[in-house]
């Protein structure tokens, strides 16, 4: 079985004639389900006790293996005393009386995860580190050649002025230099061969682990011992010779032409990053964590709109004149921007953590990735910049002649969605997390332009791309870029600003015309005016929902209000 290193961008529901995105998984009957099909699935009397979880928390399905003693029965249990996989009928036999049995599927899933973890270690740490060392060795080879060429040039320069005196000395020095070069390159080639053999070993080990995972016999997988990966071989950096120029005198021609010398320095071992710095094994979810995740999933499934919206608190953001866009960062931090290019990170009490000056304005021009990187647009240079958590700033994506206005980092697949425009046209472009362009969305199936000014953008839980377009309204397309609907408010004059979605697939959008926040479902149905002036909201410009389901509303002041609207 071929196991991809990365998950697919989109998975479809397994229910026949349903083409919606898969969000959930039934561990009992092993089906991928969308939200609607999940609800229908659990309504059935025979399915009400099925274990339905988020797709990422699914159990690996146990391959079907018939019992050799009872061919009509499937092997699906493990006898803890005998450590033997058995069927339900075997468990009733005399030799297993009084024994304790466990679910074979759970053990198989854990074993499967262990092997995948080893594959991940190889791909994420051992192979990249080994290949990096091999690149260093090849680079050293090139540098050795350059150094030797430079030494030869120095020697020849000396020799030109004393040509008649240096022929013999030059010949001897050249011979010595060639021997040193040969020796150094021979050592480096040996190191290169060592790393090449090690890489071959790692690739062979990966294939072997894949072979184990592809077995349809769980007992065989569980009998396999977890391999111990050999350490990366140590290599040394070359110690290069120098050249000491001599003085021009016939009687001391050897001294005058110089002498090749090799520093009496022990070769320095190449640095190998510890595995902890690249692959944190503690990130593997424990059984306890998986149970907690399932509890959260169950909570999400039962979550609904509250009968009323409750204001929890409010705080001011220093360093900004207003709050045109808010991006949740970590669980206790936010990024807030105004229409003068001020971008400020604060904690949830409004205390400033850091401030950045940009050329952004009254649009959703920044977002935070799942890795904690801040991504924002530069409309002067038509580029997208990234600031990593160690404050390293890079020009991440160069757009060309399009001006990037709005940006959103997907929590589904880590893609970047960018709303952009020129003088005459506008579009939404999807990039992957490395900056590679994947998709352009510009027109509907009739060839009509979808956007004019896409100044805020977000993504719904079903993969829909929701864009707040100042002139077109709320424009929603599916993951493939097919136009689904436009929302233009409940009355004339609708002017959308900030937009976000929540865990239930609701769409929340600010209307600057009526000073309200509109609440829609994911299929365009208007549900309510969630917040109005009567509830103390003045000129709302931005909205976002954090992991704790708190709704943050930014206004035409530097005040953020926090509300609860889900229960």
ZAMARFI-904294 format. One record per residue (C-alpha): x, y, z. Coordinates in pm, 1 decimal. Layout:
<nodes>
NODE        X        Y        Z
NODE        X        Y        Z
...
</nodes>
This chain:
<nodes>
NODE        X        Y        Z
NODE      0.0      0.0      0.0
NODE    139.9    336.9   -102.6
NODE    137.8    576.4    195.7
NODE    156.1    946.8    103.1
NODE    382.2   1168.1    314.7
NODE    127.0   1444.6    314.4
NODE   -249.8   1433.8    337.3
NODE   -461.5   1522.7     35.4
NODE   -602.6   1872.8     19.5
NODE   -962.4   1758.1      1.6
NODE  -1140.6   1430.4     83.3
NODE  -1493.5   1358.4    -28.5
NODE  -1775.5   1202.7    169.9
NODE  -1819.6    824.3    115.9
NODE  -2199.4    844.3    101.7
NODE  -2326.6    776.2   -248.5
NODE  -2421.4   1083.7   -455.1
NODE  -2270.1   1316.9   -192.2
NODE  -1983.0   1530.5   -325.1
NODE  -1928.8   1742.2    -13.7
NODE  -1599.8   1754.2    175.2
NODE  -1526.3   1487.3    432.7
NODE  -1491.3   1632.2    785.0
NODE  -1577.3   1332.7   1003.3
NODE  -1509.5    959.3   1019.5
NODE  -1715.4    676.3   1166.2
NODE  -1472.3    446.5   1348.5
NODE  -1745.3    184.0   1381.6
NODE  -1827.8    133.4   1013.9
NODE  -1519.6    308.4    869.3
NODE  -1689.4    569.3    652.4
NODE  -1584.2    923.0    563.5
NODE  -1869.9   1163.3    632.0
NODE  -1952.2   1527.7    571.9
NODE  -2141.0   1720.6    841.1
NODE  -2483.0   1659.7    686.8
NODE  -2425.8   1287.4    628.4
NODE  -2284.0   1253.0    979.7
NODE  -2604.6   1392.9   1124.7
NODE  -2815.3   1158.8    911.0
NODE  -2588.0    865.8    999.8
NODE  -2633.1    919.7   1375.4
NODE  -3010.5    958.2   1342.8
NODE  -3048.0    592.5   1250.0
NODE  -3143.9    368.9   1541.1
NODE  -2877.1    115.5   1447.1
NODE  -2606.2    385.6   1425.7
NODE  -2680.6    602.8   1730.4
NODE  -2396.6    450.7   1935.2
NODE  -2140.6    464.7   1655.5
NODE  -1814.7    644.2   1734.1
NODE  -1798.3    942.0   1493.6
NODE  -1486.8   1160.7   1524.9
NODE  -1305.8   1428.7   1327.3
NODE  -1135.0   1275.4   1025.2
NODE   -787.4   1346.8   1167.0
NODE   -873.5   1135.7   1474.7
NODE   -988.2    828.8   1281.2
NODE   -875.0    476.9   1367.7
NODE   -690.8    278.5   1104.0
NODE   -916.7      5.0    972.9
NODE   -798.2   -343.0   1059.7
NODE   -726.1   -548.0    742.5
NODE   -959.0   -845.4    711.3
NODE   -789.2  -1171.2    810.9
NODE   -983.2  -1495.8    836.4
NODE   -919.7  -1720.3   1134.0
NODE   -726.4  -2033.3   1032.0
NODE   -919.8  -2241.6   1286.1
NODE  -1262.6  -2088.5   1218.2
NODE  -1253.8  -1976.5    850.6
NODE  -1592.9  -1803.6    871.7
NODE  -1473.4  -1570.5   1147.1
NODE  -1248.9  -1263.4   1125.1
NODE   -944.9  -1221.8   1349.7
NODE  -1032.1   -913.0   1553.6
NODE   -907.8   -964.4   1913.2
NODE   -576.4  -1007.0   2090.8
NODE   -537.6  -1244.3   2385.3
NODE   -318.9  -1046.7   2629.0
NODE   -197.0  -1362.0   2811.8
NODE   -104.7  -1556.0   2499.5
NODE    -22.5  -1252.3   2282.7
NODE   -206.3  -1422.0   1996.4
NODE   -456.1  -1268.3   1756.4
NODE   -781.5  -1464.9   1763.7
NODE  -1140.6  -1452.4   1645.8
NODE  -1444.6  -1429.7   1872.4
NODE  -1498.5  -1804.9   1856.0
NODE  -1137.4  -1878.7   1953.7
NODE  -1189.2  -1662.5   2262.5
NODE  -1450.4  -1911.1   2390.6
NODE  -1217.2  -2211.7   2364.8
NODE  -1079.9  -2383.8   2675.4
NODE   -721.4  -2265.6   2621.8
NODE   -837.5  -1903.8   2651.6
NODE  -1075.7  -1937.9   2948.1
NODE  -1025.1  -1655.8   3197.9
NODE   -794.9  -1464.8   2964.0
NODE   -826.4  -1093.0   2894.9
NODE   -885.0   -980.9   2535.4
NODE   -827.5   -641.2   2378.8
NODE   -946.5   -483.3   2055.9
NODE   -701.7   -582.5   1784.1
NODE   -794.6   -278.7   1574.9
NODE   -678.3    -36.2   1848.0
NODE   -344.3   -215.9   1887.2
NODE   -302.9   -232.1   1510.7
NODE   -369.5    143.5   1485.0
NODE   -104.7    217.4   1750.9
NODE    150.1    -10.8   1582.4
NODE     69.4    148.2   1247.1
NODE    128.4    492.7   1397.8
NODE    463.8    378.1   1543.1
NODE    590.6    272.3   1202.8
NODE    462.8    588.1   1040.1
NODE    649.3    783.9   1305.6
NODE    974.3    609.4   1212.0
NODE    913.3    687.5    846.1
NODE    847.5   1047.5    942.4
NODE   1173.6   1060.6   1139.4
NODE   1365.3    940.6    836.4
NODE   1197.2   1186.2    600.4
NODE   1198.5   1481.6    839.6
NODE   1537.7   1435.9   1008.5
NODE   1772.3   1157.0    904.0
NODE   1756.0   1194.1    524.9
NODE   1757.0   1578.0    519.2
NODE   2042.0   1593.3    772.4
NODE   2243.6   1331.5    588.3
NODE   2183.9   1499.5    253.2
NODE   2283.8   1835.1    402.4
NODE   2612.1   1686.1    522.4
NODE   2670.3   1536.1    180.7
NODE   2612.9   1878.0     22.4
NODE   2872.5   2023.0    261.5
NODE   3120.4   1758.1    152.2
NODE   3060.4   1835.6   -215.5
NODE   3094.4   2206.4   -139.7
NODE   3424.3   2139.1     36.9
NODE   3544.3   1951.4   -269.7
NODE   3475.4   2257.6   -479.5
NODE   3641.1   2485.9   -224.0
NODE   3947.0   2261.9   -210.3
NODE   3985.4   2297.4   -584.4
NODE   3948.0   2676.3   -559.0
NODE   4198.4   2696.4   -273.9
NODE   4447.8   2486.3   -464.1
NODE   4400.6   2700.5   -773.3
NODE   4463.7   3012.6   -565.7
NODE   4778.4   2859.5   -420.3
NODE   4903.4   2771.3   -764.4
NODE   4838.0   3127.2   -880.5
NODE   5039.3   3265.3   -588.1
NODE   5323.8   3030.7   -659.4
NODE   5328.0   3114.1  -1027.8
NODE   5321.3   3487.4   -954.1
NODE   5632.7   3446.9   -740.7
NODE   5797.3   3232.3   -999.9
NODE   5742.8   3468.0  -1292.7
NODE   5981.7   3727.2  -1147.2
NODE   6252.6   3467.6  -1080.9
NODE   6185.6   3230.7  -1367.2
NODE   6541.2   3112.6  -1415.2
NODE   6582.6   3027.9  -1045.8
NODE   6256.3   2861.4   -962.0
NODE   6197.9   2578.3  -1207.7
NODE   6326.2   2303.3   -982.6
NODE   6166.3   2442.8   -664.5
NODE   5832.4   2499.1   -837.4
NODE   5838.4   2142.6   -964.8
NODE   5896.6   2005.5   -614.6
NODE   5630.1   2227.2   -459.7
NODE   5377.2   2134.5   -727.5
NODE   5437.5   1768.1   -663.8
NODE   5386.9   1816.5   -290.7
NODE   5072.0   2021.5   -349.1
NODE   4929.2   1757.7   -581.9
NODE   4991.0   1491.7   -320.6
NODE   4810.0   1696.9    -55.1
NODE   4521.3   1767.8   -289.3
NODE   4498.4   1404.0   -384.6
NODE   4497.6   1302.9    -20.1
NODE   4231.5   1558.0     78.6
NODE   4003.8   1476.2   -213.5
NODE   4051.3   1107.3   -149.6
NODE   3935.6   1159.4    209.7
NODE   3639.1   1368.8     98.8
NODE   3540.2   1113.8   -165.7
NODE   3552.4    847.6    103.5
NODE   3322.5   1061.0    319.2
NODE   3092.3   1115.7     22.9
NODE   3076.9    740.1    -38.7
NODE   3003.9    684.2    331.1
NODE   2708.5    926.6    324.9
NODE   2586.6    780.2     -4.9
NODE   2585.4    431.4    148.7
NODE   2403.8    566.4    453.9
NODE   2137.2    732.2    240.2
NODE   2090.0    405.0     51.9
NODE   2048.0    232.3    386.6
NODE   1784.3    486.2    495.9
NODE   1588.4    450.5    171.2
NODE   1603.7     70.8    198.9
NODE   1478.4     97.0    557.4
NODE   1187.0    316.7    447.7
NODE   1089.4     59.3    185.0
NODE   1108.3   -215.5    443.5
NODE    886.9    -20.0    683.1
NODE    637.7     45.4    402.5
NODE    640.7   -324.9    325.6
NODE    554.5   -398.9    688.0
NODE    272.1   -143.1    685.0
NODE    125.8   -280.4    363.4
NODE     89.6   -628.6    509.5
NODE   -267.2   -755.7    528.8
NODE   -170.5   -972.3    824.2
NODE   -187.0   -760.8   1142.1
NODE    -22.0  -1036.0   1345.4
NODE    280.2  -1015.1   1118.2
NODE    303.1   -637.3   1163.8
NODE    272.4   -668.3   1541.1
NODE    543.6   -933.6   1550.1
NODE    787.6   -704.7   1375.0
NODE   1027.9   -523.8   1603.6
NODE   1048.3   -148.4   1577.2
NODE   1374.9    -85.6   1392.2
NODE   1656.4    108.8   1550.2
NODE   1787.0    356.9   1295.5
NODE   2162.2    363.6   1266.6
NODE   2328.8    685.6   1367.1
NODE   2447.3    924.1   1098.5
NODE   2816.8    855.8   1026.4
NODE   3065.9   1114.6   1146.9
NODE   3270.7   1298.0    885.5
NODE   3540.5   1560.8    910.6
NODE   3604.0   1886.2    732.7
NODE   3931.2   1911.2    534.2
NODE   4225.3   2105.1    670.0
NODE   4370.5   2297.2    378.1
NODE   4732.4   2401.2    328.4
NODE   4859.8   2756.6    290.5
NODE   5142.7   2914.5    103.4
NODE   5422.0   3131.6    241.3
NODE   5582.0   3362.0    -12.6
NODE   5962.4   3377.4    -22.9
NODE   6223.3   3649.7    -95.3
NODE   6396.6   3698.8   -429.3
NODE   6753.8   3566.2   -378.0
NODE   6936.3   3308.2   -583.6
NODE   7122.5   3161.1   -289.8
NODE   6802.0   3091.6    -96.2
NODE   6570.9   3007.2   -382.9
NODE   6367.5   2757.1   -183.8
NODE   6295.7   3012.3     88.5
NODE   6221.8   3280.9   -168.0
NODE   5960.6   3078.2   -355.3
NODE   5784.9   2971.4    -37.5
NODE   5688.9   2644.6    112.3
NODE   5357.3   2462.9    125.6
NODE   5250.2   2396.4    479.7
NODE   4957.4   2205.0    625.9
NODE   4825.2   2342.6    956.6
NODE   4886.1   2108.8   1245.8
NODE   4515.9   2118.4   1331.7
NODE   4289.6   1826.4   1402.6
NODE   4008.0   1792.6   1150.1
NODE   3686.6   1938.1   1292.5
NODE   3386.2   1708.0   1304.3
NODE   3088.6   1822.1   1102.7
NODE   2797.7   1936.1   1317.2
NODE   2493.9   1706.7   1320.2
NODE   2175.1   1862.9   1451.3
NODE   2015.1   1663.4   1732.7
NODE   1695.0   1493.3   1627.4
NODE   1503.5   1686.6   1894.9
NODE   1569.8   2013.6   1710.6
NODE   1393.1   1889.4   1396.5
NODE   1156.4   1609.8   1491.2
NODE    992.1   1638.9   1831.1
NODE    874.0   1290.7   1922.6
NODE    671.7   1443.8   2201.9
NODE    440.1   1579.6   1934.3
NODE    303.1   1230.5   1878.9
NODE    -44.6   1231.4   2037.5
NODE    -85.0   1010.9   2342.3
NODE   -389.1    794.9   2405.6
NODE   -501.2   1049.5   2665.7
NODE   -463.6   1336.3   2417.9
NODE   -659.9   1145.9   2155.0
NODE   -943.6   1095.0   2406.0
NODE   -940.5   1466.5   2487.5
NODE   -949.0   1551.3   2115.8
NODE  -1250.7   1325.2   2075.8
NODE  -1422.2   1499.5   2365.6
NODE  -1361.9   1831.5   2190.0
NODE  -1500.7   1680.2   1871.8
NODE  -1813.0   1564.2   2057.4
NODE  -1848.2   1913.3   2206.0
NODE  -1825.6   2065.0   1860.0
NODE  -2093.5   1829.3   1729.6
NODE  -2337.4   1942.8   2000.7
NODE  -2248.3   2313.8   1980.4
NODE  -2518.4   2553.1   1862.3
NODE  -2610.2   2921.5   1847.6
NODE  -2697.0   3081.1   2179.0
NODE  -3033.6   3246.0   2223.6
NODE  -2855.4   3577.6   2270.2
NODE  -2512.1   3733.5   2225.8
NODE  -2321.8   3813.8   2544.5
NODE  -2050.3   4075.2   2562.7
NODE  -1763.5   3927.5   2765.9
NODE  -1521.6   4219.1   2780.5
NODE  -1350.2   4490.4   2578.2
NODE  -1000.0   4635.2   2561.1
NODE   -808.9   4897.7   2364.9
NODE   -519.9   4819.7   2132.0
NODE   -226.6   5062.2   2174.4
NODE    -49.7   5191.7   1864.9
NODE   -346.4   5178.1   1625.6
NODE   -612.0   5438.6   1546.5
NODE   -878.0   5179.5   1466.7
NODE   -918.0   4802.1   1422.5
NODE   -969.2   4728.0   1053.8
NODE   -842.0   4368.8   1072.3
NODE   -770.8   4117.8   1350.1
NODE   -573.1   3791.5   1313.2
NODE   -566.2   3541.9   1602.6
NODE   -207.1   3440.8   1673.6
NODE   -138.2   3211.0   1964.0
NODE   -410.0   3122.6   2212.7
NODE   -331.4   3435.6   2411.1
NODE   -231.5   3686.9   2142.5
NODE   -377.7   3885.8   1851.4
NODE   -251.0   4095.1   1559.4
NODE   -453.6   4411.9   1494.1
NODE   -405.9   4663.9   1211.2
NODE   -546.7   5007.3   1128.1
NODE   -579.2   5190.0    795.4
NODE   -244.6   5368.8    841.8
NODE    -19.2   5062.9    818.6
NODE     22.8   5008.6   1193.7
NODE     25.5   4636.9   1279.2
NODE     36.8   4557.1   1652.4
NODE     56.9   4228.8   1842.3
NODE   -106.8   4231.2   2186.7
NODE   -211.3   3989.4   2456.5
NODE   -580.1   3949.6   2536.1
NODE   -569.9   4235.9   2786.1
NODE   -447.7   4482.2   2522.6
NODE    -81.9   4492.7   2634.4
NODE    150.1   4554.1   2339.2
NODE    395.8   4272.7   2256.8
NODE    542.8   4415.0   1937.0
NODE    461.9   4661.8   1658.5
NODE    538.2   4658.5   1285.4
NODE    503.0   4938.2   1031.5
NODE    356.5   4823.6    697.9
NODE    196.0   4986.9    394.8
NODE   -134.6   4804.2    445.7
NODE   -463.9   4983.5    496.2
NODE   -834.8   4914.3    535.2
NODE   -826.6   4549.6    428.3
NODE   -747.2   4206.6    568.9
NODE   -383.3   4214.5    462.9
NODE   -234.2   3987.0    732.4
NODE   -282.5   3633.0    863.4
NODE   -107.0   3387.4   1096.0
NODE    -18.0   3033.2    986.7
NODE    -57.3   2719.9   1197.4
NODE    320.4   2729.6   1244.6
NODE    289.9   3073.9   1405.3
NODE    438.8   3272.1   1114.3
NODE    294.4   3616.9   1039.3
NODE    213.5   3662.0    668.4
NODE    126.3   4006.4    528.6
NODE    104.4   4180.8    192.3
NODE    324.0   4463.0     63.1
NODE    110.5   4657.4   -183.8
NODE    395.1   4889.0   -288.2
NODE    617.9   4606.1   -409.6
NODE    339.8   4356.0   -494.0
NODE    490.5   4089.5   -271.3
NODE    389.8   3881.2     29.5
NODE    621.7   3887.0    329.2
NODE    666.3   3634.6    605.7
NODE    795.5   3686.0    960.8
NODE    886.5   3364.6   1139.9
NODE    868.9   3324.5   1515.9
NODE   1241.5   3400.5   1539.8
NODE   1169.2   3738.9   1367.0
NODE   1332.1   3641.7   1038.0
NODE   1167.3   3852.6    762.8
NODE   1160.2   3719.9    405.3
NODE    997.3   3821.0     78.5
NODE    790.7   3505.0     55.0
NODE    594.8   3539.2   -272.0
NODE    643.8   3784.4   -559.8
NODE    306.2   3852.6   -720.4
NODE    408.2   4039.6  -1036.8
NODE    183.3   4319.9  -1158.6
NODE   -116.5   4215.4   -941.0
NODE   -164.6   4408.6   -613.7
NODE   -225.4   4174.5   -315.2
NODE   -504.9   4309.6    -93.1
NODE   -631.1   4033.5    135.8
NODE   -479.3   3708.8    260.8
NODE   -581.9   3406.0    466.8
NODE   -385.7   3099.6    583.1
NODE   -597.1   2783.5    553.5
NODE   -642.3   2566.8    863.1
NODE   -748.4   2278.2    638.5
NODE   -433.0   2237.4    429.9
NODE   -207.0   2538.0    515.0
NODE   -255.9   2690.4    169.1
NODE   -256.6   3070.1    132.4
NODE   -559.6   3240.3    -25.4
NODE   -483.4   3586.7   -165.6
NODE   -731.7   3842.5   -298.2
NODE   -564.2   4069.3   -554.7
NODE   -644.2   4318.6   -828.9
NODE   -517.0   4540.5  -1107.1
NODE   -674.6   4854.7  -1248.4
NODE   -922.4   4649.9  -1451.6
NODE   -966.7   4306.2  -1296.0
NODE   -950.9   4111.2   -969.9
NODE   -903.6   3748.9   -865.9
NODE   -828.8   3508.2   -581.7
NODE   -511.3   3298.4   -604.3
NODE   -424.8   2990.5   -401.0
NODE    -61.1   2917.2   -309.0
NODE     71.8   2620.9   -115.1
NODE    269.5   2676.9    204.5
NODE    598.2   2693.1     10.6
NODE    468.2   2974.6   -213.8
NODE    389.5   2769.2   -525.7
NODE     87.0   2895.7   -720.1
NODE   -187.1   2630.1   -732.2
NODE   -510.4   2793.0   -847.7
NODE   -655.8   3116.9   -990.8
NODE  -1023.1   3205.6   -941.3
NODE  -1148.3   3497.3  -1148.1
NODE  -1468.7   3421.7  -1342.7
NODE  -1784.4   3214.8  -1304.2
NODE  -1893.7   2943.2  -1547.9
NODE  -2054.8   3209.3  -1767.6
NODE  -1731.4   3404.3  -1798.3
NODE  -1848.3   3687.4  -1571.6
NODE  -1599.8   3852.1  -1337.8
NODE  -1648.2   3730.0   -979.4
NODE  -1460.4   4009.4   -800.0
NODE  -1395.1   4384.0   -813.2
NODE  -1232.1   4463.6   -477.5
NODE  -1166.0   4149.0   -269.0
NODE  -1042.6   4328.9     43.7
NODE  -1111.5   4052.2    301.8
NODE  -1092.9   3675.0    257.9
NODE  -1140.8   3359.7    465.4
NODE  -1214.7   2987.1    427.2
NODE  -1506.5   2785.1    563.1
NODE  -1488.4   2438.8    721.6
NODE  -1617.7   2279.4    398.5
NODE  -1336.6   2433.4    191.0
NODE  -1547.6   2719.3     49.5
NODE  -1353.1   3041.9    -14.8
NODE  -1549.6   3335.2    126.0
NODE  -1449.6   3681.1      3.8
NODE  -1573.0   4017.1    124.0
NODE  -1578.2   4230.7   -189.2
NODE  -1656.9   4596.2   -124.7
NODE  -1848.9   4627.5   -450.4
NODE  -1980.8   4274.5   -512.1
NODE  -2082.9   4172.9   -158.6
NODE  -1988.9   3837.7     -5.2
NODE  -1866.6   3612.3   -288.0
NODE  -1845.3   3238.9   -208.9
NODE  -1685.9   2975.8   -433.8
NODE  -1618.3   2611.2   -356.5
NODE  -1274.1   2455.6   -317.9
NODE  -1251.9   2405.8   -696.7
NODE  -1329.2   2772.3   -765.9
NODE  -1687.9   2714.1   -883.1
NODE  -1920.1   3001.6   -792.4
NODE  -2173.3   2904.8   -522.7
NODE  -2348.2   3227.3   -426.9
NODE  -2323.6   3600.9   -359.4
NODE  -2473.9   3768.8    -52.6
NODE  -2561.3   4136.2    -92.1
NODE  -2730.0   4207.7    240.2
NODE  -3091.1   4243.0    349.5
NODE  -3140.5   4588.3    202.6
NODE  -2971.6   4827.8    -38.9
NODE  -2647.0   4989.0     66.8
NODE  -2472.9   4674.0    195.8
NODE  -2098.5   4746.9    229.6
NODE  -1907.4   4440.5    356.5
NODE  -1579.3   4464.6    547.8
NODE  -1421.5   4201.9    775.0
NODE  -1531.9   3839.6    732.4
NODE  -1470.5   3512.6    918.4
NODE  -1624.0   3167.0    970.7
NODE  -1673.5   2949.0   1278.2
NODE  -1664.6   2578.7   1370.5
NODE  -2026.8   2534.0   1263.0
NODE  -1966.7   2673.8    915.0
NODE  -2138.5   3006.0    981.9
NODE  -2022.2   3310.3    786.8
NODE  -1990.6   3635.8    985.0
NODE  -1943.4   3963.4    796.4
NODE  -1935.4   4331.1    898.3
NODE  -2164.4   4578.6    719.8
NODE  -2027.1   4933.4    737.5
NODE  -2350.3   5076.6    593.9
NODE  -2585.8   4956.2    868.7
NODE  -2322.1   4920.4   1145.9
NODE  -2410.9   4553.1   1198.0
NODE  -2256.7   4205.6   1186.2
NODE  -2451.1   3961.9    966.5
NODE  -2468.6   3587.4   1035.7
NODE  -2520.3   3341.8    745.7
NODE  -2507.7   2966.2    718.1
NODE  -2262.9   2807.4    475.4
NODE  -2531.4   2781.7    204.9
NODE  -2612.1   3158.0    195.0
NODE  -2916.6   3150.6    425.4
NODE  -2937.7   3471.3    631.3
NODE  -2976.3   3378.9    999.2
NODE  -2967.3   3707.1   1191.3
NODE  -2809.4   4043.8   1254.6
NODE  -2575.6   3905.9   1518.7
NODE  -2461.6   4247.8   1646.7
NODE  -2619.2   4592.3   1598.9
NODE  -2576.3   4947.3   1724.8
NODE  -2830.8   4873.8   1998.3
NODE  -2579.5   4620.1   2135.8
NODE  -2305.9   4881.5   2154.4
NODE  -2130.7   4805.3   1825.0
NODE  -2009.2   5116.9   1646.9
NODE  -1888.1   5097.8   1285.4
NODE  -1768.5   4732.2   1288.2
NODE  -1477.1   4672.6   1052.5
NODE  -1328.6   4334.5   1147.6
NODE  -1435.9   4001.8   1299.4
NODE  -1257.7   3683.3   1401.6
NODE  -1337.2   3376.8   1613.7
NODE  -1060.7   3222.5   1825.8
NODE  -1010.2   2860.0   1935.6
NODE  -1221.9   2921.1   2245.4
NODE  -1515.3   3029.6   2025.1
NODE  -1483.9   3393.2   2136.8
NODE  -1597.3   3647.9   1877.2
NODE  -1370.2   3954.8   1847.2
NODE  -1511.2   4264.3   1678.7
NODE  -1286.8   4551.1   1568.2
NODE  -1442.4   4892.7   1517.8
NODE  -1364.3   5237.2   1383.1
NODE  -1188.3   5299.4   1714.6
NODE   -895.3   5117.2   1871.2
NODE  -1134.0   4914.1   2087.9
NODE  -1191.0   4539.5   2047.8
NODE  -1507.4   4389.5   2197.3
NODE  -1531.2   4019.2   2283.9
NODE  -1860.5   3829.7   2264.1
NODE  -2003.4   3479.9   2319.1
NODE  -2265.3   3362.9   2071.1
NODE  -2217.4   2982.0   2067.2
NODE  -2317.3   2738.2   2340.4
</nodes>
